[in-house]
Amino acid sequence: MRKPIRFYASVLGAKCMIGLMRLMGRNATNLPGEIALYFFPNLLRYFEMPKTVIAVTGTNGKTTTSNMINTILRENGYDFIDNSFGGNVDTGIASILLSNCTLGGKFKKDLALFEMDERSAPRLLPYLAPDYLVCTNLQRDSMKRNAHTEFIFNILNENIPAKTKLILNGDDLISSRLAEQNSRVYFGLDKLEGEIPTEDNIICDMKNCPKCGRPITYTFRHYNHIGRGYCEHCGFASPAIDFEAKSVSDGVVTILHDGKEEHYSLPNNRITDIYNTTAAVTLARTFGLSEEQVAAAVKKMEVVKSRYDRFEAAGCEVLVTLAKGQNPVACSAMCDFIRKEPGKKAVIMILDDANDARNSTENVAWIYETDFEFLKGDDIKQIVIGGVRCRDYLVRCLVAGIDREKVACTPNEAEVPGLLHLDDIDKILILYDVFNGPALKNICDQLKALPTGGNA
């Protein structure tokens, strides 16, 4: 394909900017791509993409799954382009491509792995033309951009190239229907022994059959609409699963594939991370790696600390987990995780998006779709809420039936540790928004400085 002069100018200018930003100690993950696309909106069309491209998308779990796939591939000797340092929209991926391409838009590496924001599909999929596309799930998300699952489904469905092989969550009756003409492989999770399914969520994003509109009958649900279901009227049903997680024991998941059991280590036993691990394994095995190659690599996988962390402080176990503020499904899953954790617990919530904390937002409707009712058990001794919207969360907790005496709140997140009472507490669980890292670090540092059994 003949390339216009503006393409070469964009590449050259972006490379100069990337070099300058790195000299200044900046990562250059977004700005060079943003400026290059502003100067030449058709930039992505003229790259000569690597021989094999893998993309990972979905509402929840795409970052963790991408990182897991990254580990598996690197542990098996693959050298590839990736955006693991951030930037999963068109400007970020453009920056990564500009960092790795020649002036003519070619690449020395034959493989690329990209985490891709699902909303960015029209601006990315036609040009990345992935050979493999992993979709973790499609669920209700931020009301400001991704609230309606059918809206996101259509965006993806209309832009998936015909050549792309899909790795889909067979337990998600929404995303499992993507690009039905394409080749596909399904992963899923059977109902586990001893599992207590979460069927009391406020929301379920798939209640009616997408074919005939009649009610869906679920044989089981792990949470929300994620599980196995069918329509009694038209025969629509969950697909047959190619890679099915059958059991979890001692940190190992057993996956049934082609009638044979395969065993892989897990970073932890949360349902969401069992799904993420199974998705990563499915991609790797479909990509051509053997069970032994994948199993050896999976042993070295960890959920990145920006998603999940654990440490000791003040004589308590502290669990830090991303709750994705403004995302009712992800936040509900973490509330469910908390209620199922054993012990006497204190909960810290700092769920304000940092951008909204600066500029404010009047839309708090998502918190009434979030299952804060899961936090009203007697084993949860205290809830401390920090952030500019703390009183909105307080009202929501009261609506959920949580005892007012259990809840403390402060607009200043730095004051949160000082409101804890740890005399009768075994665990502290911190729920935080992905864009609230500095406040989280401040709180964790204060907790680590506490004497055993002491308060801030």
C-alpha positions as CSV (number, residue, x, y, z in Angstrom):
1,M,0.0,0.0,0.0
2,R,1.4,3.4,-1.0
3,K,1.7,5.6,2.0
4,P,1.1,9.4,1.9
5,I,3.7,11.9,3.0
6,R,1.6,12.8,6.1
7,F,2.1,9.2,7.3
8,Y,5.9,9.5,7.2
9,A,5.8,12.9,8.8
10,S,3.6,11.6,11.6
11,V,5.9,8.7,12.3
12,L,9.0,10.8,12.3
13,G,7.5,13.5,14.5
14,A,6.1,11.0,16.9
15,K,9.4,9.2,17.2
16,C,11.2,12.5,18.0
17,M,8.5,13.2,20.6
18,I,8.8,9.7,22.2
19,G,12.6,10.1,22.4
20,L,12.3,13.5,24.0
21,M,9.7,12.3,26.5
22,R,11.8,9.3,27.5
23,L,14.8,11.6,28.1
24,M,12.5,13.5,30.5
25,G,11.6,10.3,32.3
26,R,8.1,10.1,30.8
27,N,6.6,6.8,29.5
28,A,5.1,8.3,26.3
29,T,2.2,5.9,26.5
30,N,-0.5,8.2,25.1
31,L,0.5,11.7,24.0
32,P,2.6,10.9,20.9
33,G,-0.3,8.8,19.5
34,E,-2.8,11.4,20.4
35,I,-0.9,14.1,18.5
36,A,-0.1,11.9,15.6
37,L,-3.7,10.9,15.1
38,Y,-4.8,14.5,15.4
39,F,-2.3,15.4,12.6
40,F,-3.2,12.3,10.5
41,P,-6.4,10.6,11.5
42,N,-5.9,7.7,9.1
43,L,-2.5,6.9,10.6
44,L,-3.4,3.3,11.8
45,R,-4.6,2.3,8.3
46,Y,-1.0,2.4,6.9
47,F,0.9,0.4,9.5
48,E,2.1,-3.0,8.2
49,M,1.0,-5.0,11.2
50,P,3.1,-7.9,12.6
51,K,2.5,-11.4,11.3
52,T,0.3,-12.4,14.3
53,V,-1.8,-10.0,16.4
54,I,-3.6,-11.0,19.6
55,A,-6.2,-8.6,21.1
56,V,-7.9,-8.8,24.5
57,T,-11.1,-6.9,25.3
58,G,-14.2,-7.1,27.6
59,T,-15.8,-5.2,30.3
60,N,-14.1,-6.7,33.3
61,G,-10.8,-8.7,33.5
62,K,-9.1,-7.6,30.3
63,T,-6.1,-6.1,32.0
64,T,-5.5,-9.1,34.2
65,T,-6.0,-11.5,31.4
66,S,-3.7,-9.6,29.1
67,N,-1.0,-9.6,31.7
68,M,-1.4,-13.3,32.2
69,I,-1.1,-14.0,28.4
70,N,1.9,-11.7,28.4
71,T,3.6,-13.8,31.1
72,I,2.8,-17.1,29.4
73,L,4.2,-15.9,26.0
74,R,7.4,-14.4,27.5
75,E,8.1,-17.4,29.6
76,N,7.9,-19.5,26.5
77,G,10.5,-17.3,24.6
78,Y,8.3,-15.1,22.5
79,D,9.4,-11.5,21.9
80,F,6.5,-9.2,21.0
81,I,5.0,-5.7,21.0
82,D,2.6,-5.1,23.8
83,N,0.8,-2.2,25.6
84,S,1.2,-3.6,29.2
85,F,2.4,-0.2,30.4
86,G,-1.0,1.3,29.6
87,G,-2.9,3.0,26.8
88,N,-5.7,0.6,25.6
89,V,-7.5,3.1,23.4
90,D,-6.6,4.2,19.9
91,T,-4.1,6.9,21.0
92,G,-2.3,4.6,23.4
93,I,-2.0,1.8,20.9
94,A,-0.9,4.2,18.2
95,S,1.9,5.3,20.6
96,I,3.0,1.7,21.1
97,L,3.0,1.1,17.3
98,L,4.9,4.4,16.7
99,S,7.5,3.3,19.3
100,N,8.2,0.0,17.6
101,C,7.8,0.7,13.9
102,T,10.3,1.7,11.2
103,L,9.9,5.0,9.4
104,G,8.0,3.1,6.8
105,G,5.5,1.6,9.2
106,K,6.9,-1.9,9.4
107,F,7.8,-4.0,12.5
108,K,10.8,-6.1,13.4
109,K,8.7,-8.3,15.7
110,D,6.3,-10.9,14.3
111,L,3.9,-10.9,17.2
112,A,1.8,-8.2,19.0
113,L,-0.4,-8.4,22.1
114,F,-2.8,-5.6,22.8
115,E,-5.3,-5.0,25.5
116,M,-8.1,-3.1,23.8
117,D,-10.9,-0.9,25.3
118,E,-14.1,-2.4,23.9
119,R,-15.5,1.1,23.1
120,S,-12.5,1.7,20.8
121,A,-13.3,-1.2,18.5
122,P,-14.4,0.9,15.5
123,R,-11.1,2.8,15.7
124,L,-8.9,-0.2,16.2
125,L,-10.2,-3.6,15.0
126,P,-10.3,-2.8,11.3
127,Y,-6.6,-1.8,11.4
128,L,-5.2,-4.2,14.0
129,A,-7.1,-7.0,12.3
130,P,-6.3,-9.4,15.1
131,D,-5.7,-13.1,14.4
132,Y,-7.1,-13.9,17.9
133,L,-9.5,-11.8,19.9
134,V,-10.2,-12.7,23.5
135,C,-13.4,-11.3,25.1
136,T,-13.6,-11.8,28.8
137,N,-17.2,-10.8,29.2
138,L,-19.7,-8.0,28.4
139,Q,-21.4,-6.5,31.4
140,R,-22.9,-3.3,32.6
141,D,-20.3,-0.6,33.1
142,S,-20.0,3.1,33.6
143,M,-23.2,5.0,32.8
144,K,-21.1,7.7,31.2
145,R,-19.8,5.5,28.4
146,N,-20.4,1.8,28.5
147,A,-23.7,1.3,30.5
148,H,-25.7,-0.7,28.0
149,T,-24.4,-4.1,27.1
150,E,-26.2,-4.3,23.7
151,F,-24.6,-1.0,22.7
152,I,-21.1,-2.4,23.4
153,F,-22.0,-5.7,21.9
154,N,-23.0,-4.0,18.6
155,I,-19.8,-1.9,18.5
156,L,-17.7,-5.0,18.8
157,N,-19.9,-7.2,16.6
158,E,-19.9,-4.8,13.7
159,N,-16.1,-4.4,13.7
160,I,-14.6,-7.8,14.2
161,P,-12.8,-8.9,11.0
162,A,-13.9,-12.1,9.3
163,K,-10.4,-13.6,9.7
164,T,-10.3,-13.2,13.5
165,K,-10.5,-16.3,15.7
166,L,-12.5,-15.6,18.8
167,I,-11.8,-16.8,22.4
168,L,-15.1,-16.3,24.1
169,N,-16.6,-16.7,27.6
170,G,-19.2,-19.4,27.0
171,D,-20.8,-18.6,30.3
172,D,-21.7,-15.1,29.1
173,L,-24.8,-15.3,27.0
174,I,-24.0,-11.8,25.6
175,S,-20.3,-11.9,24.5
176,S,-20.6,-15.6,23.4
177,R,-22.8,-14.5,20.5
178,L,-20.2,-12.1,19.0
179,A,-19.5,-12.5,15.2
180,E,-21.3,-15.8,15.0
181,Q,-19.9,-16.5,11.5
182,N,-16.3,-16.5,12.9
183,S,-14.2,-19.4,14.1
184,R,-14.4,-19.6,17.9
185,V,-13.3,-21.4,21.0
186,Y,-15.2,-21.2,24.3
187,F,-13.9,-21.2,27.9
188,G,-16.1,-21.5,30.9
189,L,-16.4,-22.5,34.6
190,D,-18.6,-25.3,35.9
191,K,-20.4,-24.9,39.2
192,L,-17.6,-25.7,41.7
193,E,-17.9,-28.0,44.7
194,G,-18.8,-26.0,47.8
195,E,-19.4,-22.8,45.7
196,I,-22.2,-20.5,46.9
197,P,-23.5,-18.9,43.7
198,T,-24.3,-15.3,43.8
199,E,-27.9,-15.2,42.6
200,D,-29.1,-12.3,44.7
201,N,-27.6,-9.5,42.6
202,I,-29.7,-6.4,42.0
203,I,-29.0,-6.5,38.3
204,C,-28.8,-9.3,35.7
205,D,-27.9,-8.2,32.2
206,M,-29.4,-11.2,30.4
207,K,-32.9,-12.0,31.6
208,N,-34.6,-12.5,28.2
209,C,-33.7,-14.6,25.2
210,P,-32.0,-12.6,22.5
211,K,-33.7,-14.7,19.8
212,C,-37.3,-14.8,20.9
213,G,-37.5,-12.4,23.9
214,R,-38.9,-15.0,26.3
215,P,-37.4,-15.4,29.8
216,I,-34.0,-17.2,30.1
217,T,-33.9,-20.2,32.5
218,Y,-30.6,-20.5,34.3
219,T,-29.3,-23.9,35.4
220,F,-26.8,-22.0,37.6
221,R,-25.3,-18.5,37.8
222,H,-21.9,-17.7,39.3
223,Y,-22.9,-14.0,39.5
224,N,-25.1,-11.6,37.6
225,H,-25.8,-13.3,34.2
226,I,-22.5,-15.3,34.2
227,G,-23.4,-19.0,34.2
228,R,-25.4,-21.5,32.1
229,G,-28.8,-20.8,30.7
230,Y,-31.3,-21.7,28.0
231,C,-34.6,-20.7,26.5
232,E,-37.5,-23.1,26.9
233,H,-39.3,-21.7,23.9
234,C,-36.8,-21.5,21.0
235,G,-33.9,-23.6,22.1
236,F,-31.3,-20.9,22.5
237,A,-28.7,-22.0,25.0
238,S,-25.2,-21.6,26.3
239,P,-22.7,-23.1,23.9
240,A,-20.7,-26.3,24.5
241,I,-17.5,-25.4,26.4
242,D,-14.1,-26.3,24.9
243,F,-11.9,-25.4,27.9
244,E,-14.0,-25.9,31.1
245,A,-12.7,-25.2,34.6
246,K,-14.1,-28.1,36.6
247,S,-12.6,-27.8,40.0
248,V,-10.3,-25.8,42.2
249,S,-8.2,-27.3,45.0
250,D,-5.0,-26.1,46.8
251,G,-4.5,-23.2,44.4
252,V,-4.8,-25.4,41.2
253,V,-7.6,-25.3,38.7
254,T,-8.5,-28.4,36.7
255,I,-9.5,-27.6,33.1
256,L,-11.3,-30.2,30.9
257,H,-10.2,-30.0,27.3
258,D,-10.9,-32.6,24.6
259,G,-11.9,-35.1,27.3
260,K,-8.6,-34.7,29.1
261,E,-7.9,-33.0,32.4
262,E,-5.2,-30.3,32.5
263,H,-4.0,-28.7,35.7
264,Y,-2.8,-25.0,36.1
265,S,-1.9,-22.9,39.1
266,L,-4.1,-20.0,40.2
267,P,-3.0,-16.6,41.5
268,N,-6.0,-16.8,43.9
269,N,-9.4,-18.5,44.2
270,R,-11.7,-15.6,43.3
271,I,-14.3,-16.6,40.7
272,T,-13.2,-13.6,38.5
273,D,-9.6,-14.7,38.5
274,I,-10.5,-18.3,37.8
275,Y,-12.2,-17.0,34.7
276,N,-9.2,-14.8,33.8
277,T,-6.8,-17.7,34.2
278,T,-9.0,-20.0,32.1
279,A,-9.3,-17.3,29.4
280,A,-5.5,-16.9,29.3
281,V,-4.9,-20.7,29.2
282,T,-7.5,-21.1,26.4
283,L,-5.7,-18.5,24.3
284,A,-2.3,-20.0,24.9
285,R,-3.4,-23.5,24.1
286,T,-5.3,-22.4,21.0
287,F,-2.2,-20.4,20.0
288,G,-0.3,-23.6,19.9
289,L,1.5,-24.0,23.2
290,S,1.4,-27.3,24.9
291,E,-0.2,-28.0,28.3
292,E,3.3,-28.4,29.8
293,Q,4.5,-25.1,28.4
294,V,1.5,-23.2,29.6
295,A,1.4,-24.9,33.1
296,A,5.1,-24.0,33.7
297,A,4.5,-20.4,32.8
298,V,1.3,-20.1,34.8
299,K,3.1,-21.0,38.0
300,K,4.9,-17.6,37.7
301,M,1.8,-15.6,37.2
302,E,0.6,-13.1,39.7
303,V,-2.3,-10.6,39.7
304,V,-0.6,-7.3,39.5
305,K,-0.6,-5.3,42.7
306,S,-2.7,-2.5,41.0
307,R,-5.5,-5.1,40.9
308,Y,-5.0,-7.2,44.1
309,D,-2.5,-7.0,47.0
310,R,-2.2,-8.5,50.5
311,F,0.0,-7.5,53.4
312,E,0.0,-7.4,57.3
313,A,-0.6,-4.3,59.3
314,A,-1.6,-3.6,62.9
315,G,-1.9,-7.3,63.6
316,C,-4.5,-7.6,60.8
317,E,-4.4,-9.1,57.3
318,V,-5.0,-6.3,54.8
319,L,-6.6,-7.2,51.4
320,V,-6.5,-4.5,48.7
321,T,-8.7,-5.1,45.7
322,L,-9.7,-3.0,42.7
323,A,-13.5,-2.3,42.7
324,K,-13.7,-0.1,39.5
325,G,-15.9,2.7,40.7
326,Q,-18.9,3.6,38.5
327,N,-18.9,-0.1,37.4
328,P,-21.8,-1.8,39.4
329,V,-20.9,-5.3,38.3
330,A,-17.2,-5.2,39.2
331,C,-17.9,-3.3,42.4
332,S,-20.7,-5.8,43.4
333,A,-18.3,-8.7,42.8
334,M,-15.9,-7.2,45.3
335,C,-18.6,-6.7,47.8
336,D,-19.5,-10.4,47.3
337,F,-15.9,-11.3,47.8
338,I,-15.9,-9.4,51.1
339,R,-19.0,-11.1,52.5
340,K,-17.6,-14.5,51.7
341,E,-14.2,-13.9,53.3
342,P,-14.0,-15.4,56.8
343,G,-13.2,-13.4,59.9
344,K,-14.2,-10.2,61.6
345,K,-13.8,-7.5,59.0
346,A,-13.4,-3.7,58.6
347,V,-14.0,-2.3,55.1
348,I,-12.4,0.8,53.6
349,M,-14.1,2.2,50.5
350,I,-12.4,4.9,48.3
351,L,-14.5,4.6,45.2
352,D,-14.4,8.2,43.8
353,D,-12.8,8.5,40.3
354,A,-9.9,11.0,40.7
355,N,-11.2,13.0,37.7
356,D,-14.7,13.2,39.1
357,A,-13.2,14.1,42.5
358,R,-11.7,17.2,40.8
359,N,-14.5,18.1,38.5
360,S,-17.4,16.5,40.3
361,T,-20.3,14.6,38.8
362,E,-24.0,14.5,39.6
363,N,-24.5,11.0,38.4
364,V,-24.4,8.5,41.3
365,A,-27.1,6.2,40.0
366,W,-24.7,3.4,39.6
367,I,-24.3,2.9,43.3
368,Y,-28.0,1.9,43.5
369,E,-27.2,-0.9,41.0
370,T,-24.3,-2.0,43.2
371,D,-24.9,-4.7,45.8
372,F,-23.9,-2.9,48.9
373,E,-26.4,-5.1,50.7
374,F,-23.7,-7.7,50.7
375,L,-21.9,-5.7,53.4
376,K,-24.5,-5.8,56.1
377,G,-23.5,-9.0,57.7
378,D,-22.6,-9.2,61.4
379,D,-19.0,-10.2,60.6
380,I,-18.4,-6.8,59.0
381,K,-17.8,-4.6,62.1
382,Q,-17.0,-1.3,60.4
383,I,-17.1,0.5,57.1
384,V,-15.0,3.6,56.5
385,I,-15.8,5.7,53.4
386,G,-13.4,8.3,52.0
387,G,-13.8,10.8,49.2
388,V,-15.9,13.8,48.0
389,R,-18.9,11.5,47.5
390,C,-18.7,9.8,50.8
391,R,-22.1,11.0,52.0
392,D,-23.7,9.5,48.8
393,Y,-22.2,6.2,49.7
394,L,-23.3,6.6,53.3
395,V,-26.9,7.1,52.2
396,R,-26.6,4.0,49.9
397,C,-25.3,2.0,52.9
398,L,-28.3,3.0,54.9
399,V,-30.7,2.1,52.1
400,A,-28.9,-1.3,52.0
401,G,-29.9,-1.8,55.7
402,I,-26.4,-1.3,57.1
403,D,-26.3,-0.1,60.7
404,R,-25.5,3.6,60.8
405,E,-23.2,3.1,63.8
406,K,-21.0,0.8,61.7
407,V,-20.3,3.5,59.1
408,A,-17.9,6.4,59.3
409,C,-17.1,8.8,56.4
410,T,-14.8,11.7,55.5
411,P,-14.3,13.7,52.4
412,N,-10.5,13.6,53.0
413,E,-9.3,10.1,52.0
414,A,-6.1,10.7,54.0
415,E,-8.2,10.7,57.2
416,V,-9.6,7.2,56.6
417,P,-7.1,5.2,58.7
418,G,-7.7,7.4,61.7
419,L,-11.4,6.4,61.7
420,L,-10.7,2.7,62.0
421,H,-11.3,0.8,65.3
422,L,-9.3,-2.4,65.1
423,D,-9.8,-3.8,68.6
424,D,-12.1,-6.7,67.3
425,I,-10.9,-6.9,63.7
426,D,-9.0,-9.8,61.9
427,K,-9.0,-8.3,58.4
428,I,-9.1,-4.9,56.7
429,L,-10.4,-5.0,53.1
430,I,-9.8,-2.0,50.9
431,L,-12.0,-1.3,47.8
432,Y,-10.6,1.4,45.6
433,D,-11.2,3.0,42.2
434,V,-8.6,2.4,39.5
435,F,-7.9,6.1,39.2
436,N,-7.3,6.7,42.9
437,G,-3.8,5.3,43.3
438,P,-2.3,8.1,45.3
439,A,-5.0,8.0,48.0
440,L,-4.7,4.2,48.2
441,K,-0.9,4.5,48.7
442,N,-1.3,7.0,51.4
443,I,-3.8,4.8,53.3
444,C,-1.7,1.7,52.9
445,D,1.4,3.6,54.1
446,Q,-0.5,4.8,57.2
447,L,-1.8,1.3,58.0
448,K,1.7,-0.2,57.6
449,A,3.0,2.3,60.2
450,L,0.4,1.3,62.8
451,P,1.7,-0.6,65.8
452,T,0.2,-4.1,66.3
453,G,-3.3,-3.8,67.6
454,G,-3.2,0.0,67.4
455,N,-5.2,2.7,65.6
456,A,-3.9,5.5,63.5
